[in-house]
Amino acid sequence: MDVITEELFWIRQEGNEAVIGLTEHALEKWGMILYVELPEKGVQLTKGAFMSSLETAVDEHDLFAPVTGEVIAVNILIERATGMLYESPYEKGWLFRVLLGD
């Protein structure tokens, strides 16, 4: 299993919230992503701790939280149509929103 490190996430801070997605670099590195398991709304994330995984045609990869905070929204469309990650990685292809911790 490969590990996705934090430089493979983009983070857009909006006040005390962060919108998080995969960078173009991450998408190129793993090729076609078939499935993304996202953390559930209400889950408390700890930066650097395991939070979910994704599956490519070749392997499964663990995802580790790039920030600490509570997941307040999840882009469920990504779980159904991963093509959005490639079509609009920084807008429609966001993964989840986090209420940032201290």
C-alpha positions as CSV (number, residue, x, y, z in Angstrom):
1,M,0.0,0.0,0.0
2,D,1.2,3.4,-0.9
3,V,0.8,6.5,1.3
4,I,-0.6,9.8,0.0
5,T,1.3,12.5,1.8
6,E,0.0,16.0,2.5
7,E,1.7,17.7,-0.6
8,L,-0.8,15.7,-2.7
9,F,-3.7,17.6,-1.2
10,W,-4.8,21.1,-2.0
11,I,-6.3,23.1,0.9
12,R,-8.3,26.2,0.4
13,Q,-9.0,28.0,3.7
14,E,-12.3,29.9,4.0
15,G,-12.4,31.5,7.4
16,N,-12.2,28.8,10.0
17,E,-13.1,26.1,7.4
18,A,-10.9,24.3,4.9
19,V,-11.9,22.8,1.6
20,I,-9.7,19.9,0.7
21,G,-9.1,18.0,-2.6
22,L,-6.4,16.1,-4.5
23,T,-3.8,18.1,-6.5
24,E,-3.3,17.5,-10.2
25,H,0.1,16.0,-9.2
26,A,-1.7,13.3,-7.1
27,L,-4.1,12.6,-9.9
28,E,-1.3,12.2,-12.4
29,K,0.7,10.0,-10.0
30,W,-2.0,7.4,-9.5
31,G,-3.7,7.5,-12.9
32,M,-7.4,6.7,-13.0
33,I,-9.0,6.7,-9.6
34,L,-11.8,4.2,-9.5
35,Y,-13.2,4.8,-6.0
36,V,-12.6,7.2,-3.2
37,E,-13.7,6.4,0.3
38,L,-14.3,9.8,2.1
39,P,-14.4,10.4,5.8
40,E,-18.0,10.7,7.1
41,K,-19.6,14.0,8.1
42,G,-19.0,14.6,11.9
43,V,-15.7,12.6,12.0
44,Q,-12.9,14.3,13.9
45,L,-9.7,14.3,11.9
46,T,-6.2,14.5,13.3
47,K,-3.4,15.8,11.0
48,G,-1.2,12.9,9.8
49,A,-3.7,10.2,11.0
50,F,-5.4,7.7,8.7
51,M,-8.7,9.0,7.5
52,S,-9.8,6.9,4.4
53,S,-8.5,5.3,1.2
54,L,-8.8,5.4,-2.6
55,E,-8.6,2.7,-5.2
56,T,-6.9,2.9,-8.6
57,A,-6.8,0.3,-11.3
58,V,-3.5,-1.0,-9.9
59,D,-3.7,-0.7,-6.1
60,E,-5.4,0.7,-3.0
61,H,-3.9,3.8,-1.2
62,D,-4.3,5.1,2.3
63,L,-5.2,8.7,2.8
64,F,-4.0,10.6,5.8
65,A,-5.6,13.8,7.1
66,P,-3.8,17.0,6.0
67,V,-5.4,19.0,8.8
68,T,-7.0,18.6,12.2
69,G,-10.7,19.4,12.6
70,E,-14.3,18.1,12.2
71,V,-15.6,17.0,8.8
72,I,-18.6,19.2,8.1
73,A,-19.4,18.4,4.5
74,V,-18.5,15.6,2.1
75,N,-18.7,15.7,-1.7
76,I,-20.7,12.5,-2.2
77,L,-20.7,13.1,-6.0
78,I,-17.0,12.1,-6.0
79,E,-17.8,8.7,-4.6
80,R,-20.2,8.1,-7.5
81,A,-18.3,9.8,-10.4
82,T,-14.5,10.1,-9.9
83,G,-14.2,11.7,-13.3
84,M,-15.0,15.0,-11.6
85,L,-11.6,14.9,-9.9
86,Y,-10.0,15.2,-13.3
87,E,-12.5,17.6,-15.0
88,S,-12.4,20.1,-12.2
89,P,-10.0,19.2,-9.4
90,Y,-10.0,22.6,-7.7
91,E,-13.7,23.5,-8.0
92,K,-16.2,20.7,-8.4
93,G,-13.7,18.0,-7.5
94,W,-13.3,18.9,-3.8
95,L,-13.4,16.0,-1.4
96,F,-14.6,17.4,1.9
97,R,-14.8,20.5,4.1
98,V,-13.4,20.7,7.6
99,L,-14.1,23.0,10.5
100,L,-10.5,23.6,11.6
101,G,-9.3,22.7,15.1
102,D,-7.1,24.9,17.3
